Amino acid sequence: MEGGLRDPLTGLANADDVHATLAAWQANAARRGSSTIIHAMMVSLQRIDTVNVAYGESAGDGALIETARRITHFADDELSAGGWIAARISGGNFLVASLERCSRERWQWLAEALADAVALPVKNIGGDGTARLWPRITLLRAEGETSGAILDRLAGAFAESFEGQARRIAWVNGVMPLHGRSNAQLEADLIAAIDRDEIEIVYQPQYAVEGDRLIGAEALARWQHGKLGLVGAATLFTLAERADHVAQLSRHLSEKALSEASSWPSSLRLSLNITPTDLASANFARDFLSMLGESGFSPDRLTLEITEQMLLADLDQVATTLEALKAQGVNLALDDFGAGFCNFRYLKVLPIDLLKLDRSMIDGILNDQRDLSVFRAILAMAQALDLSVLAEGVENEAQRDLIAREGCAYYQGFLRSKPMTAFEFAALG
């Protein structure tokens, strides 16, 4: 995400930063003698007032923070090819803007996928409550417009487009793409892509802070769709969930990553993300360990990453599953730590080896003393619990130098490398 001014609640950019960033994009284009096409979407949460009334304002704030996390992860996953900014404009209103070159069909499809992600249940609201926040999204493709005009047009169209209507996506000019692909068609495309082994895995390298030594990589799924372009992991699994093919997709990706990593030097580790569907299966540990044995990849070189959202359903079953994996030498990481509703009980009852700090924990540590204090507190807690810490989203030398001084052991981010193909990673290693 570009820009430096932040919303104090969510950590996203604020309206001032939106104006500054969009103006910078346009100025850069003008210096090149060209115009800039900016794709923007306004995301407005419905029912946020209901959450405040039902559970209290602190619960509503928590829901906004979780929504911001989902928006950031989505943009980071789907818009990495171009510059982007995610902001909280006011209340439950968020903005995503991007320089990515894409068709109207792709921008609308991205809005549909983001709406699906935002609409997933938000748990642990007001203690143990659950809420769903229904987003409505207005889209705009702007060329040569000021940032003020872009925001005004989005807000105005939003007020007009959804009055008394149930739809959740609308364009500023009211014109919807004529050749978009239905959700059912996308689900069918995905199933066919799995069967044809068209889902690619890219690898985000990970480094030891001391000496910048390469230690391994996180496997990330990508799908180059013939009509819509690049589809990131988050949206892949959203589609798979609707088609009831999450388990099939997850196993396919794990088998492929383990196969590709089997030729790596023995000093390099592989990190795999596992899904809530995986952990919900009572047989997951047994089946996964069987697959791991067949691959020939050593369990002590493997880290499985789980997020806090996976742990909200049946913690006892999750603990049993993770203990079975841990007993065979598999390492376990708690991913996106600090981004959502942190329940420290997880660190007490689960056999976690590593905390992966969400990039939001790193963004402000150079210029915000409170952010730095939180970062230090997490490192101190991890040390007390004998946990390693990996910082995600390290993008410049100043961030890397700071986490080194504070004692963080590992990092990943665009400072050293972006996600790369298996062939490129093999050359790096």
C-alpha positions in Angstrom: 0.0 0.0 0.0 1.3 3.5 -0.8 1.1 6.5 1.3 1.9 7.3 4.9 -1.2 9.0 6.6 -3.3 6.5 8.4 -6.7 6.1 10.0 -6.0 5.6 13.7 -8.6 2.8 14.2 -7.9 0.5 11.2 -4.3 1.4 10.2 -5.5 2.0 6.6 -4.8 5.2 4.8 -7.2 8.1 5.5 -8.9 10.5 3.1 -5.9 12.9 3.1 -3.6 10.1 2.0 -6.0 9.1 -0.8 -5.9 12.6 -2.2 -2.1 12.8 -1.9 -1.6 9.3 -3.4 -3.9 9.8 -6.4 -2.4 13.2 -7.1 1.1 11.6 -7.1 -0.1 8.9 -9.5 -1.4 11.6 -11.9 1.7 13.7 -11.6 3.9 10.8 -12.4 1.9 10.0 -15.5 2.0 13.7 -16.6 5.8 13.7 -16.4 5.8 10.7 -18.7 3.5 12.6 -21.1 0.6 10.2 -20.6 -2.7 10.0 -18.7 -3.4 7.7 -15.8 -6.3 5.2 -15.6 -7.4 4.7 -12.0 -9.7 1.9 -11.0 -11.5 2.7 -7.8 -14.2 1.1 -5.6 -16.1 2.4 -2.6 -17.0 -0.3 -0.1 -19.8 0.6 2.3 -20.7 -1.7 5.1 -24.4 -2.3 5.9 -25.4 -3.1 9.5 -22.4 -1.6 11.2 -24.8 0.5 13.3 -26.7 -2.6 14.2 -23.5 -4.1 15.5 -22.8 -1.0 17.6 -26.3 -1.2 19.1 -26.3 -4.9 19.7 -22.7 -5.3 21.1 -21.4 -1.9 21.8 -19.2 0.5 20.0 -16.0 -1.4 20.8 -17.4 -4.4 19.0 -18.3 -2.2 16.1 -14.7 -0.9 16.0 -13.5 -4.5 16.1 -15.6 -5.3 13.1 -14.2 -2.4 11.2 -10.7 -3.5 12.0 -11.4 -7.0 10.8 -12.9 -5.6 7.6 -9.8 -3.4 7.0 -7.7 -6.5 7.5 -9.7 -8.4 4.9 -9.5 -5.5 2.4 -5.8 -5.2 2.8 -5.1 -8.9 2.4 -7.3 -8.9 -0.7 -5.6 -6.0 -2.3 -2.2 -7.3 -1.4 -3.1 -10.6 -3.0 -5.0 -9.4 -6.1 -3.5 -6.0 -7.0 0.2 -6.7 -6.4 1.0 -6.1 -10.1 0.3 -2.3 -9.8 0.2 0.4 -7.2 -2.8 0.4 -4.9 -4.1 2.1 -1.9 -6.7 1.0 0.7 -8.3 3.6 2.9 -11.1 4.2 5.4 -12.9 7.3 4.3 -15.4 7.6 7.1 -17.5 5.4 9.3 -18.1 2.1 7.5 -16.9 3.5 4.2 -13.7 2.2 2.6 -11.9 2.9 -0.7 -9.7 0.7 -2.8 -7.9 2.4 -5.8 -5.4 0.8 -8.1 -3.2 1.5 -11.1 -3.6 -2.1 -12.3 -4.3 -2.3 -16.0 -7.5 -4.4 -16.2 -10.8 -4.6 -18.0 -14.1 -3.4 -16.6 -15.1 -7.1 -16.4 -12.1 -7.9 -14.2 -12.6 -4.8 -11.9 -16.3 -5.8 -11.4 -15.3 -9.4 -10.7 -12.7 -8.2 -8.2 -15.4 -6.2 -6.5 -17.6 -9.3 -6.3 -14.8 -11.4 -4.8 -14.0 -8.7 -2.3 -17.7 -8.5 -1.3 -17.6 -12.2 -0.7 -14.6 -11.9 1.6 -16.0 -8.9 3.6 -19.3 -10.7 4.0 -17.8 -13.7 5.8 -18.9 -13.9 9.5 -16.9 -11.7 11.9 -16.6 -13.8 15.1 -15.7 -13.0 18.7 -17.9 -9.8 18.5 -18.7 -8.5 21.9 -17.1 -11.6 23.5 -18.5 -14.7 21.6 -21.0 -13.1 19.2 -21.0 -13.3 15.5 -21.9 -10.7 12.9 -22.2 -10.4 9.2 -21.6 -7.1 7.5 -23.1 -6.8 4.1 -21.0 -4.7 1.8 -22.3 -2.6 -1.2 -19.7 -1.5 -3.7 -19.6 1.3 -6.2 -17.1 1.0 -9.1 -15.4 3.7 -11.2 -12.8 3.7 -14.0 -11.4 7.2 -14.1 -9.0 8.9 -16.5 -7.6 12.3 -15.9 -10.0 13.1 -13.0 -8.9 14.7 -9.7 -9.0 12.7 -6.5 -11.9 14.9 -5.2 -13.9 14.2 -8.4 -13.3 10.5 -8.0 -14.5 10.4 -4.4 -17.5 12.7 -5.1 -18.6 10.6 -8.0 -18.3 7.3 -6.1 -20.2 8.7 -3.1 -22.9 10.3 -5.3 -23.4 7.2 -7.4 -23.6 5.1 -4.2 -26.5 7.2 -2.8 -28.4 6.8 -6.1 -27.6 3.2 -7.1 -28.7 1.3 -4.0 -31.8 3.2 -3.0 -34.4 0.5 -2.4 -32.4 -2.1 -4.3 -30.9 -5.4 -3.2 -28.0 -5.6 -5.5 -24.5 -5.1 -4.1 -22.4 -3.9 -7.0 -23.0 -0.8 -9.2 -20.9 1.2 -11.6 -20.8 5.0 -11.4 -22.3 5.4 -14.9 -24.7 2.5 -14.3 -23.3 0.5 -17.2 -22.4 -3.1 -16.3 -20.0 -5.1 -18.4 -21.7 -7.1 -21.1 -19.4 -10.1 -21.1 -18.7 -10.9 -17.5 -18.5 -14.4 -16.3 -21.1 -15.7 -13.8 -20.1 -17.1 -10.5 -21.3 -20.6 -11.6 -19.1 -20.3 -14.7 -16.1 -19.2 -12.6 -16.6 -22.2 -10.3 -16.7 -24.5 -13.3 -13.6 -22.9 -14.7 -11.8 -23.4 -11.4 -12.7 -27.1 -11.2 -11.4 -27.6 -14.7 -8.2 -25.7 -13.9 -7.5 -28.0 -10.9 -8.1 -31.1 -13.1 -5.7 -29.7 -15.8 -3.1 -28.6 -13.3 -3.4 -25.0 -14.3 -3.1 -23.5 -10.8 0.4 -22.2 -10.4 2.4 -21.9 -7.2 4.7 -19.0 -6.6 7.1 -18.8 -3.7 7.7 -15.8 -1.3 11.2 -16.1 -0.1 11.9 -15.9 3.7 15.1 -14.7 5.3 16.9 -14.8 8.6 17.4 -11.2 9.8 21.0 -12.1 10.8 23.1 -12.1 7.7 20.0 -11.9 5.3 20.4 -15.7 4.9 17.7 -17.4 2.7 15.8 -19.9 4.9 12.9 -21.0 2.7 9.7 -19.8 1.2 5.9 -19.6 1.6 3.9 -21.3 -1.1 1.2 -19.1 -2.6 -1.4 -20.1 -5.2 -2.1 -18.1 -8.4 -4.4 -18.8 -11.3 -4.0 -17.1 -14.7 -7.6 -17.0 -15.9 -8.0 -16.7 -19.6 -10.6 -13.9 -19.4 -10.0 -12.3 -16.0 -6.3 -12.4 -15.7 -4.4 -13.2 -12.5 -6.5 -14.5 -9.6 -4.9 -14.6 -6.2 -5.1 -17.2 -3.5 -7.8 -15.6 -1.4 -10.2 -15.4 -4.3 -9.3 -18.9 -5.4 -10.4 -20.3 -2.1 -13.5 -18.2 -2.0 -14.5 -19.7 -5.4 -13.5 -23.2 -4.2 -15.7 -22.8 -1.1 -18.7 -21.9 -3.1 -18.1 -24.9 -5.4 -17.4 -27.1 -2.3 -14.0 -27.9 -3.6 -11.8 -26.4 -0.9 -10.4 -29.8 0.2 -9.6 -30.8 -3.3 -7.9 -27.5 -4.1 -5.9 -27.5 -0.8 -4.6 -31.0 -1.3 -3.7 -30.3 -5.0 -1.7 -27.3 -4.0 0.0 -29.1 -1.1 1.0 -32.0 -3.2 2.4 -29.7 -5.9 4.4 -27.6 -3.5 5.9 -30.6 -1.7 6.9 -32.1 -5.0 8.5 -28.9 -6.2 10.3 -28.3 -2.9 11.7 -31.8 -2.7 14.6 -30.7 -5.0 15.5 -27.8 -2.8 18.7 -27.8 -0.7 18.2 -29.4 2.7 18.8 -26.1 4.4 15.6 -24.5 3.0 12.1 -24.8 4.5 8.6 -24.8 3.0 5.6 -23.0 4.5 2.1 -24.1 3.5 -1.2 -22.4 4.3 -4.0 -24.7 5.5 -7.6 -23.9 5.5 -10.5 -23.9 7.9 -12.0 -26.8 5.9 -8.8 -28.7 6.4 -8.9 -28.3 10.2 -12.6 -29.1 10.3 -11.8 -32.6 9.1 -11.2 -35.1 11.9 -8.9 -37.1 9.5 -6.9 -34.1 8.3 -3.7 -34.9 10.3 -3.7 -38.6 9.3 -4.3 -37.8 5.6 -1.8 -34.9 5.4 0.9 -36.9 7.1 0.3 -39.8 4.7 0.7 -37.4 1.8 3.8 -35.8 3.3 5.4 -39.3 3.7 4.7 -40.1 0.1 6.3 -36.9 -1.0 9.6 -37.7 0.7 9.8 -34.1 2.1 11.2 -34.1 5.6 8.5 -33.0 8.2 11.0 -30.9 10.2 11.5 -28.7 7.1 7.8 -28.0 6.8 5.8 -25.3 8.5 2.0 -25.2 8.3 0.4 -21.8 8.7 -2.9 -21.2 10.3 -4.8 -18.0 11.0 -6.8 -17.0 14.1 -10.0 -17.2 12.1 -9.5 -20.9 11.7 -9.4 -21.4 15.5 -12.8 -20.0 16.4 -15.0 -23.1 15.8 -13.8 -26.1 17.8 -10.5 -25.3 19.5 -10.3 -28.7 21.2 -10.4 -30.5 17.8 -8.0 -28.1 16.3 -5.6 -28.6 19.2 -5.8 -32.4 18.7 -5.1 -32.1 15.0 -2.2 -29.8 15.5 -0.7 -32.0 18.2 -0.7 -34.9 15.9 1.1 -33.0 13.2 3.6 -31.6 15.8 4.3 -35.1 17.1 5.7 -36.0 13.6 8.0 -33.0 13.5 5.9 -30.5 11.5 6.3 -26.9 12.6 3.3 -24.7 13.2 2.9 -21.0 12.6 0.1 -18.6 13.6 -0.3 -16.3 10.6 -1.5 -12.7 10.4 -0.8 -12.3 14.1 -2.0 -8.9 15.3 -4.4 -8.2 12.5 -7.6 -9.6 14.0 -9.1 -10.5 17.3 -6.2 -11.8 19.2 -7.0 -14.5 21.7 -3.9 -15.2 23.7 -5.4 -18.5 24.9 -4.3 -19.9 21.5 -0.7 -19.4 22.5 -1.3 -21.3 25.7 -3.1 -24.4 24.4 -1.8 -24.8 20.9 1.7 -26.2 20.0 2.7 -23.1 18.0 6.4 -22.6 17.0 6.3 -19.3 15.1 4.3 -16.0 15.1 4.0 -14.4 11.7 3.3 -10.7 12.2 0.8 -9.2 9.9 2.2 -6.4 7.7 0.0 -3.9 9.6 2.3 -4.6 12.6 5.3 -3.3 10.6 3.9 -0.5 8.5 4.1 2.2 11.2 7.0 1.2 13.4 9.4 3.7 11.8 7.3 6.8 12.6 4.8 5.9 15.3 6.0 5.3 18.8 2.8 3.4 19.8 3.3 1.0 16.8 6.9 0.4 17.9 5.8 -0.2 21.5 3.3 -2.8 20.3 5.9 -4.5 18.2 8.3 -4.6 21.1 5.6 -6.0 23.4 4.9 -8.8 20.9 8.6 -9.7 20.6 8.9 -9.8 24.4 5.8 -12.0 24.8 7.2 -14.4 22.0 10.5 -14.6 23.8 8.8 -15.5 27.1 6.9 -18.2 25.3 9.9 -19.5 23.4 8.3 -18.6 20.1 10.1 -17.4 17.0 8.8 -14.3 15.1 8.7 -13.6 11.4 7.7 -10.2 10.2 5.7 -10.0 7.0 5.6 -7.0 4.6 9.2 -5.7 5.1 9.6 -3.3 2.2 12.7 -1.2 2.9 16.1 -1.3 4.6 15.0 1.0 7.4 12.3 -1.5 8.5 14.7 -4.4 8.2 17.3 -2.6 10.3 14.7 -1.7 13.0 13.4 -5.3 13.3 17.0 -6.5 13.5 17.8 -4.1 16.3 14.7 -5.3 18.2 15.6 -8.9 17.9 13.1 -10.2 15.3 14.5 -13.4 13.9 13.0 -13.7 10.4 11.3 -11.7 7.7 9.7 -11.7 4.3 8.7 -9.0 1.9 9.3 -7.1 -1.3 12.6 -5.6 0.1 14.5 -8.7 -1.0 12.1 -10.3 -3.5 8.5 -10.6 -4.7 6.9 -14.0 -5.1 8.6 -16.0 -7.8 8.2 -19.2 -9.8 9.6 -22.5 -8.6 12.3 -22.2 -11.2 13.3 -18.7 -10.1 13.3 -19.8 -6.5 15.5 -22.8 -7.2 18.0 -20.4 -8.9 17.9 -18.1 -5.9 18.6 -20.9 -3.5 
